[in-house]
Amino acid sequence: KAGKAGKAGKAGKGASSAPEPLKADVVPNIPLKKLFWNRISLPGTVGAEGTKTVWEKIHEAGVRFDVEELESLFAEAGNMEGSGASPTRSSRMRMRRNSTSPNAKKRRQLFDEKRRRQIWFMLALMPGTSQVLEAVKWMDDDVLGVDSVDLLCSNLPSSEEEALLQGAEPLAQDEEFDAPEDFMSRLLGVPQYSMRIEVWTFLNSFEVVHGRLASAHSDVYRACELMQDSPVVERVLALVLYVGNYLNAGTSRGRADGFDLDTLPKLSALKACHNPMSPDYRSSSLVDFLARQLERDDPGMLKEAYLAGKEAQAVRRARRHRITELQEEVAGLVTQVGGLRESFERNGLASELEDRHQLLVERHVILQDLLKGFGRLSARYARLTAWLRMDADKPRPSDDFFGIWDTFLTDLKKSLDAAGRQAEQSRRARSLSFSGRCKTPPPPDFVGKDRRSSLPSPRRTWSEKAADGDFTETTSGPVRRASRPPLPEMRRPSTPKASKGKVSPGSFMARRSPPDTPR
């Protein structure tokens, strides 16, 4: 069976201003894979013979191809004829929608086009309607996976759509709902479908949500414990306080007993003056000075704060979380699950879906315990801020608090690494200078003699060594006898000098063959 693309008729009188496509409209027998390209449209009339483009020539000639083979090779998944595979639901819907049979029923559409497209997309990723409805009734994980349940939950009909479907006129004998309206109308027939899907979605996502919240609780609590019990933090605060009081001596800011944490990020902005007479004039800020002082007083103490699981890493992980927001999220989940549990029991689904009800009760208890844990975390954070004498009337959010510390510790780490590199460079420079000054003293035999007598004699050539019958790498090294006899004395033959303007018999020009003589 072959198909041919031929000419198309000209546009009628009522056609629009846009040119009518020359190619005839083609309707495949089954849905096929699409070839995405940028289409070229020819004008309504074909040019003269000498000015025709390749596309106009192809249009006039036409092309024949095997339609059956094309459809069998490039059919959409699940639409290959003769393979035993049944068409997918989306392809069946498109085939019914494009059907032009006179006996086909009329399709009623109630939703707007955008909403219908959303439902079409959802149904294309789902199994058959009957299987979906049965899975919703029993909350069957084997039929619908996590992604399918989430997609179904995000496309639940609204109250307006429910009223529209329930208030629609009865269908006539030659009429039926289109696929989106048909699926939604049948979904309304499942008892408590909305609550079933919401409970199902919550149970599927509980492990991920609970893991995220529990991890955040652990990160912030550990950071609070390490900060208050860390000797490094206490040593850093003490050094900053005394250095600041020394810098502010004689002013109203001096003689302070503490300082606000907003001071820590400002330390890197206090630049050092350029003093070449100072051995540390290369330092650029007060943070560099603090890093050197801490490393000088207690070597290695500051580096321990940057090890895995220590203060710097804990603060960086804790700055991503805000305790108040996490606590509100957990409280909202507890309220939501409590409402679902109450509705589940009130509508008699606890006995129908006993295993799901038991899971719901267990998850509710776990969330309640987590909410209590966040209450204890808030109290622990309050003790940490009180330890630093922060304003209790205006508590600073936890992510802001740990963000300040993370920024300061990051700057301190950069200064510590720079000080280490500078110390290593200084050590290498001293080592090179010391090795240049320290030389091996001369032997006792040469003391008082001419300095030139202790120098090694110049290296002899190979011919000189051969003439003596030995080979010596250096004059001061051991002498090795030659393994071969000495070479005879070789003299370069002397060439008589040619007079100016004449060619001597032994010269190169005289020995060269004439051009006519074969070589």
C-alpha positions as a printed NumPy array, in Angstrom:
array([[  0.   ,   0.   ,   0.   ],
       [  1.523,   3.287,  -1.059],
       [  0.771,   6.913,  -0.429],
       [  1.555,   9.886,  -2.639],
       [  1.725,  13.576,  -1.778],
       [  0.335,  15.504,  -4.739],
       [ -0.888,  18.943,  -5.534],
       [ -3.572,  20.671,  -3.522],
       [ -6.329,  22.838,  -4.828],
       [ -6.255,  26.592,  -4.699],
       [ -7.898,  28.486,  -1.875],
       [-11.487,  29.517,  -2.259],
       [-12.955,  32.961,  -2.167],
       [-13.542,  32.899,   1.541],
       [ -9.949,  31.971,   2.389],
       [ -7.895,  34.166,   4.679],
       [ -4.999,  36.355,   3.555],
       [ -2.453,  33.701,   4.606],
       [ -1.42 ,  31.431,   1.692],
       [ -3.054,  28.019,   1.649],
       [ -0.533,  25.159,   2.131],
       [  0.164,  23.307,  -1.11 ],
       [  0.377,  19.896,   0.531],
       [ -2.807,  17.965,   1.193],
       [ -3.81 ,  17.234,   4.789],
       [ -2.721,  13.711,   5.823],
       [ -4.356,  11.666,   8.63 ],
       [ -2.315,   8.567,   9.675],
       [ -4.155,   5.403,  10.611],
       [ -2.483,   5.257,  14.035],
       [ -0.574,   7.792,  16.164],
       [  3.056,   8.031,  15.022],
       [  6.265,   9.44 ,  16.426],
       [  6.831,  13.082,  15.537],
       [  9.696,  14.574,  13.521],
       [ 10.448,  18.05 ,  14.841],
       [ 11.632,  20.535,  12.216],
       [ 11.224,  24.128,  11.054],
       [  8.617,  24.045,   8.316],
       [  9.042,  25.91 ,   5.016],
       [  5.827,  27.057,   3.314],
       [  5.766,  27.631,  -0.439],
       [  3.72 ,  30.422,  -2.016],
       [  0.387,  29.618,  -3.581],
       [  1.761,  29.541,  -7.12 ],
       [  4.78 ,  27.654,  -8.406],
       [  7.445,  29.737, -10.12 ],
       [  8.654,  29.464, -13.683],
       [ 10.767,  26.537, -14.826],
       [ 14.059,  28.389, -14.521],
       [ 13.327,  29.86 , -11.095],
       [ 11.867,  26.826,  -9.327],
       [ 13.34 ,  25.816,  -5.983],
       [ 14.058,  22.243,  -5.042],
       [ 10.935,  22.186,  -2.89 ],
       [  8.728,  23.287,  -5.828],
       [ 10.232,  20.561,  -7.995],
       [  9.611,  17.972,  -5.271],
       [  6.035,  19.218,  -4.938],
       [  5.379,  18.697,  -8.623],
       [  7.054,  15.289,  -8.777],
       [  5.622,  13.859,  -5.571],
       [  7.037,  10.937,  -3.569],
       [  5.821,   7.373,  -3.065],
       [  6.528,   5.343,   0.063],
       [  5.191,   2.321,   1.927],
       [  2.69 ,   3.646,   4.433],
       [  2.153,   0.321,   6.204],
       [  5.881,  -0.181,   6.8  ],
       [  6.266,   3.401,   8.015],
       [  3.419,   2.994,  10.503],
       [  4.747,  -0.342,  11.739],
       [  8.247,   1.065,  12.284],
       [  7.473,   4.471,  13.752],
       [  4.269,   3.919,  15.703],
       [  4.097,   5.285,  19.235],
       [  4.874,   2.897,  22.085],
       [  2.047,   0.39 ,  22.508],
       [  0.52 ,   1.112,  19.07 ],
       [  2.363,  -1.428,  16.855],
       [ -0.136,  -3.467,  14.894],
       [  0.379,  -7.189,  14.913],
       [  2.661,  -7.131,  17.937],
       [ -0.058,  -8.087,  20.4  ],
       [  0.358,  -4.879,  22.391],
       [ -2.787,  -2.87 ,  23.015],
       [ -2.759,   0.903,  22.378],
       [ -2.156,   3.147,  25.338],
       [ -4.992,   5.075,  26.877],
       [ -3.786,   8.396,  25.472],
       [ -3.566,   6.997,  21.927],
       [ -7.048,   5.458,  22.215],
       [ -8.391,   8.814,  23.355],
       [ -6.755,  10.608,  20.427],
       [ -8.083,   8.015,  17.999],
       [-11.604,   8.4  ,  19.356],
       [-11.293,  12.181,  19.339],
       [-10.119,  12.199,  15.685],
       [-12.707,   9.676,  14.631],
       [-14.972,  10.795,  11.822],
       [-17.29 ,   7.785,  11.795],
       [-20.909,   8.791,  11.347],
       [-21.921,   6.383,  14.159],
       [-19.548,   7.952,  16.725],
       [-21.217,   9.514,  19.737],
       [-21.066,  13.191,  20.463],
       [-18.644,  14.2  ,  23.171],
       [-19.661,  16.696,  25.822],
       [-16.993,  18.999,  27.233],
       [-17.495,  20.933,  30.473],
       [-14.043,  22.138,  31.502],
       [-12.003,  24.894,  29.897],
       [ -9.245,  23.946,  27.477],
       [ -6.355,  24.571,  29.893],
       [ -7.89 ,  22.365,  32.566],
       [ -8.672,  19.657,  30.038],
       [ -5.066,  19.606,  28.893],
       [ -3.891,  19.092,  32.474],
       [ -6.196,  16.119,  32.885],
       [ -5.175,  14.733,  29.479],
       [ -1.517,  14.853,  30.523],
       [ -2.265,  13.105,  33.819],
       [ -4.264,  10.35 ,  32.125],
       [ -1.479,   9.759,  29.61 ],
       [  0.8  ,   8.732,  32.516],
       [ -1.792,   6.552,  34.242],
       [ -3.078,   3.025,  33.598],
       [ -6.683,   2.492,  32.61 ],
       [ -9.446,   4.454,  34.339],
       [-10.929,   1.367,  36.001],
       [ -7.554,   0.375,  37.439],
       [ -6.937,   3.884,  38.753],
       [-10.334,   4.087,  40.46 ],
       [ -9.895,   0.661,  42.039],
       [ -6.423,   1.607,  43.272],
       [ -7.817,   4.821,  44.832],
       [-10.507,   2.86 ,  46.634],
       [ -8.038,   0.459,  48.265],
       [ -4.965,   2.711,  48.214],
       [ -3.045,   0.062,  46.281],
       [  0.673,   0.866,  45.97 ],
       [  1.197,  -1.881,  43.397],
       [ -0.981,  -0.086,  40.825],
       [ -0.064,   3.554,  41.488],
       [  3.425,   4.576,  42.543],
       [  4.473,   7.593,  44.564],
       [  4.744,   9.899,  41.534],
       [  1.365,   8.835,  40.174],
       [ -0.326,   9.457,  43.516],
       [  1.272,  12.901,  43.783],
       [  0.126,  13.744,  40.253],
       [ -3.382,  12.579,  41.044],
       [ -3.448,  14.589,  44.261],
       [ -2.38 ,  17.763,  42.454],
       [ -5.194,  17.344,  39.881],
       [ -8.1  ,  16.644,  42.203],
       [-11.331,  18.352,  41.094],
       [-12.177,  21.595,  42.83 ],
       [-15.52 ,  22.304,  44.48 ],
       [-16.642,  24.286,  41.389],
       [-15.779,  21.361,  39.123],
       [-17.643,  18.949,  41.392],
       [-20.726,  21.18 ,  41.264],
       [-20.382,  21.464,  37.475],
       [-20.251,  17.695,  37.012],
       [-23.032,  16.953,  39.475],
       [-25.331,  19.64 ,  38.02 ],
       [-24.824,  18.642,  34.384],
       [-27.84 ,  17.48 ,  32.373],
       [-28.163,  13.735,  31.782],
       [-26.425,  12.437,  28.712],
       [-28.45 ,  11.547,  25.663],
       [-28.208,   8.15 ,  23.97 ],
       [-25.89 ,   9.452,  21.271],
       [-23.801,  11.501,  23.724],
       [-21.002,  10.798,  26.178],
       [-18.483,  12.749,  28.236],
       [-15.08 ,  13.445,  26.787],
       [-12.139,  11.7  ,  28.499],
       [-11.307,  14.415,  31.086],
       [-14.923,  14.893,  32.144],
       [-15.543,  11.141,  32.095],
       [-12.616,  10.427,  34.437],
       [-13.589,  13.138,  36.909],
       [-17.237,  12.103,  36.969],
       [-16.273,   8.493,  37.687],
       [-13.755,   9.611,  40.348],
       [-16.583,  11.397,  42.191],
       [-18.265,   8.016,  42.542],
       [-15.497,   6.683,  44.828],
       [-16.545,   7.22 ,  48.468],
       [-14.377,   9.832,  50.209],
       [-11.985,   9.882,  47.244],
       [-10.353,  13.166,  48.286],
       [ -9.531,  12.015,  51.81 ],
       [ -8.219,   8.681,  50.569],
       [ -5.828,  10.362,  48.147],
       [ -4.661,  12.933,  50.716],
       [ -3.93 ,  10.227,  53.312],
       [ -2.192,   8.165,  50.66 ],
       [ -0.013,  11.11 ,  49.622],
       [  0.918,  11.889,  53.222],
       [  1.936,   8.305,  53.983],
       [  4.077,   8.168,  50.834],
       [  5.936,  11.387,  51.637],
       [  6.264,  10.93 ,  55.402],
       [  9.733,   9.342,  55.397],
       [ 11.239,  12.16 ,  53.32 ],
       [  9.568,  14.964,  55.294],
       [ 10.35 ,  13.463,  58.677],
       [ 13.963,  12.766,  57.709],
       [ 14.485,  16.372,  56.627],
       [ 12.971,  17.819,  59.801],
       [ 14.786,  15.414,  62.111],
       [ 18.111,  16.163,  60.4  ],
       [ 17.562,  19.903,  60.811],
       [ 16.766,  19.413,  64.506],
       [ 19.958,  17.404,  64.993],
       [ 22.131,  19.962,  63.146],
       [ 20.961,  22.945,  65.172],
       [ 21.063,  21.145,  68.522],
       [ 24.611,  19.901,  67.95 ],
       [ 25.758,  23.38 ,  66.927],
       [ 24.329,  24.854,  70.129],
       [ 26.119,  22.244,  72.237],
       [ 29.485,  22.706,  70.501],
       [ 29.378,  26.49 ,  70.574],
       [ 28.733,  26.771,  74.29 ],
       [ 31.163,  24.024,  75.329],
       [ 33.973,  24.892,  72.9  ],
       [ 37.246,  26.248,  74.357],
       [ 38.108,  27.637,  70.909],
       [ 35.032,  29.875,  70.843],
       [ 35.759,  31.135,  74.34 ],
       [ 39.42 ,  31.798,  73.471],
       [ 38.475,  33.67 ,  70.284],
       [ 35.91 ,  35.836,  72.068],
       [ 38.414,  36.673,  74.795],
       [ 41.121,  37.684,  72.318],
       [ 38.729,  39.831,  70.308],
       [ 37.498,  41.543,  73.469],
       [ 40.967,  42.423,  74.794],
       [ 42.292,  43.484,  71.409],
       [ 39.244,  45.66 ,  70.882],
       [ 39.621,  47.296,  74.27 ],
       [ 43.263,  48.008,  73.483],
       [ 42.35 ,  49.585,  70.156],
       [ 39.557,  51.629,  71.746],
       [ 41.638,  52.819,  74.704],
       [ 40.832,  56.348,  75.779],
       [ 37.454,  56.386,  74.022],
       [ 33.888,  55.747,  75.107],
       [ 34.032,  52.334,  73.425],
       [ 36.934,  51.121,  75.558],
       [ 36.867,  49.109,  78.773],
       [ 34.073,  46.873,  77.461],
       [ 33.064,  43.659,  79.207],
       [ 31.622,  42.141,  76.062],
       [ 30.515,  43.007,  72.551],
       [ 27.678,  42.389,  70.15 ],
       [ 28.055,  39.548,  67.672],
       [ 27.59 ,  41.981,  64.807],
       [ 31.184,  43.002,  65.517],
       [ 32.621,  39.718,  64.244],
       [ 31.957,  40.285,  60.507],
       [ 33.417,  43.801,  60.806],
       [ 36.851,  42.583,  61.92 ],
       [ 37.913,  41.766,  58.375],
       [ 37.065,  45.335,  57.31 ],
       [ 39.614,  46.841,  59.733],
       [ 42.699,  46.988,  57.494],
       [ 46.255,  47.127,  58.782],
       [ 48.496,  50.049,  57.847],
       [ 51.403,  49.415,  55.475],
       [ 54.489,  49.308,  57.677],
       [ 57.509,  47.697,  55.964],
       [ 59.487,  47.86 ,  59.217],
       [ 57.12 ,  45.332,  60.793],
       [ 57.79 ,  41.675,  60.044],
       [ 54.006,  41.084,  59.604],
       [ 53.23 ,  44.126,  57.513],
       [ 51.731,  41.894,  54.799],
       [ 48.678,  41.211,  57.   ],
       [ 45.664,  42.983,  55.593],
       [ 43.113,  42.973,  58.4  ],
       [ 42.562,  42.463,  62.1  ],
       [ 41.433,  38.877,  61.439],
       [ 44.928,  38.04 ,  60.178],
       [ 46.407,  39.406,  63.388],
       [ 43.999,  37.355,  65.496],
       [ 44.793,  34.165,  63.576],
       [ 48.538,  34.623,  64.101],
       [ 48.112,  35.359,  67.781],
       [ 45.922,  32.311,  68.353],
       [ 48.32 ,  30.019,  66.513],
       [ 51.325,  31.517,  68.32 ],
       [ 49.829,  31.162,  71.803],
       [ 48.412,  27.657,  71.344],
       [ 49.614,  25.957,  68.145],
       [ 47.063,  23.622,  66.627],
       [ 44.137,  24.651,  68.821],
       [ 42.429,  26.756,  66.143],
       [ 42.953,  24.095,  63.466],
       [ 41.014,  21.559,  65.532],
       [ 37.87 ,  23.67 ,  65.189],
       [ 37.871,  22.995,  61.427],
       [ 38.033,  19.224,  61.612],
       [ 35.084,  17.067,  60.568],
       [ 32.242,  17.236,  63.094],
       [ 33.751,  20.175,  64.965],
       [ 32.625,  23.773,  65.438],
       [ 33.094,  25.13 ,  61.911],
       [ 31.249,  22.29 ,  60.186],
       [ 28.435,  22.25 ,  62.752],
       [ 27.886,  26.001,  62.416],
       [ 27.789,  25.779,  58.629],
       [ 25.127,  23.069,  58.72 ],
       [ 23.072,  24.896,  61.341],
       [ 22.94 ,  28.183,  59.429],
       [ 20.605,  26.59 ,  56.865],
       [ 17.758,  26.226,  59.364],
       [ 15.532,  28.615,  61.275],
       [ 14.072,  27.082,  64.407],
       [ 10.82 ,  29.049,  64.386],
       [  9.969,  28.086,  60.789],
       [ 10.742,  24.426,  61.402],
       [  8.64 ,  24.413,  64.526],
       [  5.714,  25.98 ,  62.683],
       [  6.01 ,  23.415,  59.889],
       [  5.931,  20.503,  62.32 ],
       [  2.967,  22.014,  64.16 ],
       [  1.094,  22.35 ,  60.855],
       [  1.791,  18.724,  59.999],
       [  0.553,  17.575,  63.39 ],
       [ -2.682,  19.51 ,  62.912],
       [ -3.133,  18.184,  59.37 ],
       [ -2.54 ,  14.569,  60.324],
       [ -4.841,  14.924,  63.306],
       [ -7.64 ,  16.14 ,  61.018],
       [ -7.062,  13.309,  58.538],
       [ -7.063,  10.769,  61.335],
       [-10.302,  12.112,  62.77 ],
       [-12.014,  12.12 ,  59.357],
       [-10.686,   8.662,  58.612],
       [-12.25 ,   7.297,  61.774],
       [-15.469,   9.3  ,  61.491],
       [-16.265,   8.048,  57.969],
       [-15.756,   4.4  ,  58.871],
       [-12.579,   3.929,  56.84 ],
       [-10.59 ,   2.808,  59.874],
       [-12.157,  -0.658,  59.674],
       [-12.138,  -0.788,  55.858],
       [ -8.471,   0.219,  55.592],
       [ -7.166,  -0.984,  58.94 ],
       [ -3.493,  -1.175,  57.935],
       [ -3.542,   2.379,  56.576],
       [ -5.236,   3.642,  59.706],
       [ -2.575,   2.026,  61.887],
       [  0.187,   3.694,  59.855],
       [ -1.587,   7.025,  60.151],
       [ -1.769,   6.727,  63.953],
       [  1.93 ,   5.83 ,  64.214],
       [  2.974,   8.748,  62.017],
       [  0.853,  11.11 ,  64.08 ],
       [  2.597,  10.036,  67.296],
       [  6.053,  10.44 ,  65.697],
       [  5.245,  13.983,  64.599],
       [  3.989,  14.882,  68.06 ],
       [  7.278,  13.694,  69.577],
       [  9.214,  15.697,  66.995],
       [  7.225,  18.811,  67.89 ],
       [  8.198,  18.354,  71.535],
       [ 11.822,  17.98 ,  70.455],
       [ 11.692,  21.324,  68.668],
       [ 10.332,  22.864,  71.854],
       [ 13.387,  21.605,  73.716],
       [ 15.588,  22.908,  70.9  ],
       [ 14.126,  26.395,  71.263],
       [ 14.925,  26.338,  74.972],
       [ 18.488,  25.158,  74.23 ],
       [ 19.024,  27.97 ,  71.743],
       [ 17.689,  30.459,  74.286],
       [ 20.315,  29.278,  76.803],
       [ 23.038,  29.776,  74.21 ],
       [ 21.95 ,  33.344,  73.47 ],
       [ 21.708,  34.053,  77.217],
       [ 25.272,  32.727,  77.607],
       [ 26.366,  35.383,  75.114],
       [ 24.27 ,  38.065,  76.846],
       [ 22.178,  38.715,  73.748],
       [ 18.954,  40.72 ,  73.875],
       [ 16.191,  38.381,  75.052],
       [ 13.414,  40.818,  74.098],
       [ 14.516,  40.759,  70.45 ],
       [ 15.837,  37.242,  69.897],
       [ 17.979,  36.811,  66.824],
       [ 16.826,  34.074,  64.383],
       [ 18.958,  30.97 ,  64.553],
       [ 19.974,  31.053,  60.889],
       [ 21.139,  34.663,  61.285],
       [ 23.064,  33.819,  64.465],
       [ 24.906,  30.847,  62.99 ],
       [ 25.408,  32.714,  59.724],
       [ 27.443,  35.379,  61.551],
       [ 29.616,  32.73 ,  63.142],
       [ 30.055,  30.863,  59.873],
       [ 31.217,  34.011,  58.081],
       [ 33.687,  34.877,  60.843],
       [ 35.09 ,  31.35 ,  61.088],
       [ 35.506,  31.247,  57.306],
       [ 37.507,  34.494,  57.369],
       [ 39.563,  33.183,  60.268],
       [ 40.33 ,  29.982,  58.347],
       [ 41.556,  31.971,  55.325],
       [ 43.83 ,  34.037,  57.554],
       [ 45.111,  30.915,  59.285],
       [ 45.964,  29.271,  55.961],
       [ 47.651,  32.451,  54.713],
       [ 49.737,  32.655,  57.913],
       [ 50.756,  29.03 ,  57.483],
       [ 51.863,  29.612,  53.903],
       [ 53.807,  32.716,  54.924],
       [ 55.532,  30.824,  57.732],
       [ 56.483,  28.022,  55.341],
       [ 57.929,  30.481,  52.853],
       [ 59.959,  32.16 ,  55.605],
       [ 61.269,  28.802,  56.781],
       [ 62.369,  27.864,  53.278],
       [ 64.057,  31.232,  52.789],
       [ 65.992,  30.847,  56.059],
       [ 66.994,  27.317,  55.109],
       [ 68.353,  28.44 ,  51.727],
       [ 70.202,  31.361,  53.305],
       [ 71.786,  29.138,  55.932],
       [ 72.906,  26.552,  53.356],
       [ 74.484,  29.326,  51.253],
       [ 76.532,  30.665,  54.162],
       [ 77.699,  27.298,  55.481],
       [ 80.476,  25.751,  53.308],
       [ 82.72 ,  22.738,  53.901],
       [ 86.048,  23.879,  55.498],
       [ 89.27 ,  23.041,  53.552],
       [ 91.422,  20.03 ,  54.62 ],
       [ 94.331,  20.649,  57.051],
       [ 96.943,  20.075,  54.299],
       [ 95.795,  23.133,  52.426],
       [ 95.749,  25.495,  55.358],
       [ 98.121,  28.372,  54.67 ],
       [ 98.73 ,  27.368,  51.045],
       [ 97.737,  29.159,  47.922],
       [ 93.989,  28.94 ,  47.368],
       [ 94.53 ,  28.246,  43.69 ],
       [ 96.475,  25.064,  44.466],
       [ 93.388,  23.489,  45.997],
       [ 91.314,  24.008,  42.893],
       [ 90.902,  21.008,  40.527],
       [ 92.904,  21.022,  37.32 ],
       [ 91.045,  21.588,  34.065],
       [ 89.347,  18.562,  32.508],
       [ 91.492,  16.746,  29.924],
       [ 90.239,  15.858,  26.46 ],
       [ 89.606,  12.314,  25.301],
       [ 92.513,  12.338,  22.88 ],
       [ 94.883,  13.344,  25.672],
       [ 93.616,  10.5  ,  27.825],
       [ 93.999,   8.061,  24.925],
       [ 97.548,   9.187,  24.263],
       [ 98.465,   8.464,  27.895],
       [ 96.754,   5.069,  27.764],
       [ 94.162,   5.719,  30.469],
       [ 90.7  ,   7.195,  30.843],
       [ 89.884,   9.416,  33.779],
       [ 86.52 ,  11.07 ,  34.414],
       [ 88.095,  13.804,  36.555],
       [ 91.647,  14.504,  37.582],
       [ 90.791,  13.936,  41.201],
       [ 89.036,  10.577,  40.559],
       [ 90.517,   7.088,  40.232],
       [ 92.469,   6.199,  37.099],
       [ 91.186,   3.309,  34.974],
       [ 93.321,   1.644,  32.33 ],
       [ 91.866,   1.582,  28.844],
       [ 90.289,  -1.659,  27.714],
       [ 91.489,  -1.053,  24.163],
       [ 94.9  ,  -0.114,  22.789],
       [ 95.681,   3.53 ,  22.276],
       [ 94.724,   4.999,  18.965],
       [ 97.527,   5.938,  16.58 ],
       [ 98.322,   9.573,  16.209],
       [ 96.147,  11.078,  13.542],
       [ 97.263,  14.119,  11.632],
       [ 95.135,  16.213,   9.419],
       [ 96.541,  16.355,   5.865],
       [ 97.673,  19.779,   4.885],
       [ 96.128,  21.396,   1.835],
       [ 98.356,  23.609,  -0.249],
       [ 97.22 ,  27.146,  -0.441],
       [ 95.903,  28.202,  -3.787],
       [ 97.034,  31.421,  -5.319],
       [ 94.569,  34.169,  -5.714],
       [ 92.48 ,  33.708,  -8.836],
       [ 93.761,  30.18 ,  -9.572],
       [ 92.419,  26.755,  -8.757],
       [ 94.852,  24.373,  -7.147],
       [ 94.944,  20.755,  -8.378],
       [ 93.905,  19.301,  -5.017],
       [ 91.027,  21.66 ,  -4.362],
       [ 87.391,  20.773,  -4.448],
       [ 86.715,  22.721,  -7.626],
       [ 89.468,  20.836,  -9.461],
       [ 88.21 ,  17.417,  -8.314],
       [ 84.585,  18.07 ,  -9.294],
       [ 83.504,  16.167, -12.429],
       [ 82.535,  18.156, -15.514],
       [ 78.835,  18.376, -16.286],
       [ 79.059,  16.147, -19.391],
       [ 80.898,  13.332, -17.654],
       [ 78.592,  10.619, -16.24 ],
       [ 79.114,   9.838, -12.633]])
